[in-house]
Amino acid sequence: MRTLTRGTGPAYWIVLAGTLVLFTAAFLLPLVWVLIGAFKPPAELAQQPPTILPETWEPGAYVDAWNYMDLGRFFLNTFVVAIGAWAVQMAVIVPAAYALSKLRPIFGNAIMGLMLATLMLPSTAVLVPVYLTLTDLDLLNNPAGIWLPAAANALNVYLLKRFFDQIPEELLEAARIDGAGTWTTLVRIVLPISRPILAVVSIFAVVAAWKDFIWPLLVFPDPAKQTLSVALQRFAPDTPINLLLAGLVLASLPMVALFLAFQRHILAGLTAGGVKG
């Protein structure tokens, strides 16, 4: 450790501290502005120059926003969409990644390469064909219209495969000698030691479904079945700005709480380089 820090003078620590402060401010200031802005009346939000702290506090804005926009309904819709998308995606990508990593099918590397190649395509490039497919299957205004496309996630398959590649073959061979089949080995051996990376891809899946806008806008033409992101955009033109900001804060709270609750597992999954055994 002394070798790494030898020769680092005050300038190093000043630059490091300044960089950390700038990055922290870049992430936190917009959140703080929205959080505090919800307590200001609309006239104060529009005035120039803007006030930092509210001159007139309106603490009931969050309750008013919840009732005015009927956010409880849209929270439930979004929860159903996000949890379903997570469950369907995990049911697809975990066996796919395990098969590509440990079962080594013919042309496995080519299949993985083609899957990764889809990441080069912008999402708008496949929007029309996927939408037409869902229309033919009569899946509009149906959460399955979100769940099924969410199952095809090449990035999460790649992350899982890279983690499974680190699992020693000796561990799986010992399970086979004890009579464990492919599914038993996956469920009882591989998944328990893969909890960090499973937490990472789970967070990615839930957050992607929770914050998505374009796809839920197309799948749910019925306003009563829309998700939070779509509903807030629909209410925006006719809603006081402070209530809209309060709605945005309320919509983001579950994802913030989810990250804070699982941040240790997320960081462990992202930094995992192998399995000790």
Rosetta blueprint (number, residue, H / E / L):
1 M L
2 R H
3 T H
4 L H
5 T H
6 R L
7 G L
8 T L
9 G L
10 P H
11 A H
12 Y H
13 W H
14 I H
15 V H
16 L H
17 A H
18 G H
19 T H
20 L H
21 V H
22 L H
23 F H
24 T H
25 A H
26 A H
27 F H
28 L H
29 L H
30 P H
31 L H
32 V H
33 W H
34 V H
35 L H
36 I H
37 G H
38 A L
39 F L
40 K L
41 P L
42 P H
43 A H
44 E H
45 L H
46 A H
47 Q L
48 Q L
49 P L
50 P L
51 T L
52 I L
53 L L
54 P L
55 E L
56 T L
57 W L
58 E L
59 P L
60 G L
61 A H
62 Y H
63 V H
64 D H
65 A H
66 W H
67 N H
68 Y H
69 M L
70 D L
71 L H
72 G H
73 R H
74 F H
75 F H
76 L H
77 N H
78 T H
79 F H
80 V H
81 V H
82 A H
83 I H
84 G H
85 A H
86 W H
87 A H
88 V H
89 Q H
90 M H
91 A H
92 V H
93 I H
94 V H
95 P H
96 A H
97 A H
98 Y H
99 A H
100 L H
101 S H
102 K H
103 L H
104 R L
105 P L
106 I L
107 F L
108 G H
109 N H
110 A H
111 I H
112 M H
113 G H
114 L H
115 M H
116 L H
117 A H
118 T H
119 L H
120 M H
121 L L
122 P L
123 S H
124 T H
125 A H
126 V L
127 L H
128 V H
129 P H
130 V H
131 Y H
132 L H
133 T H
134 L H
135 T H
136 D H
137 L L
138 D L
139 L L
140 L L
141 N L
142 N L
143 P L
144 A H
145 G H
146 I H
147 W H
148 L H
149 P H
150 A H
151 A L
152 A L
153 N L
154 A H
155 L H
156 N H
157 V H
158 Y H
159 L H
160 L H
161 K H
162 R H
163 F H
164 F H
165 D H
166 Q L
167 I L
168 P L
169 E H
170 E H
171 L H
172 L H
173 E H
174 A H
175 A H
176 R H
177 I H
178 D L
179 G L
180 A L
181 G L
182 T H
183 W H
184 T H
185 T H
186 L H
187 V H
188 R H
189 I H
190 V H
191 L H
192 P H
193 I H
194 S L
195 R H
196 P H
197 I H
198 L H
199 A H
200 V H
201 V H
202 S H
203 I H
204 F H
205 A H
206 V H
207 V H
208 A H
209 A H
210 W H
211 K H
212 D L
213 F L
214 I H
215 W H
216 P H
217 L H
218 L H
219 V H
220 F L
221 P L
222 D L
223 P H
224 A H
225 K H
226 Q L
227 T L
228 L H
229 S H
230 V H
231 A H
232 L H
233 Q H
234 R H
235 F H
236 A H
237 P H
238 D H
239 T L
240 P L
241 I H
242 N H
243 L H
244 L H
245 L H
246 A H
247 G H
248 L H
249 V H
250 L H
251 A H
252 S H
253 L H
254 P H
255 M H
256 V H
257 A H
258 L H
259 F H
260 L H
261 A H
262 F H
263 Q H
264 R H
265 H H
266 I H
267 L H
268 A H
269 G H
270 L H
271 T H
272 A L
273 G L
274 G L
275 V L
276 K L
277 G L
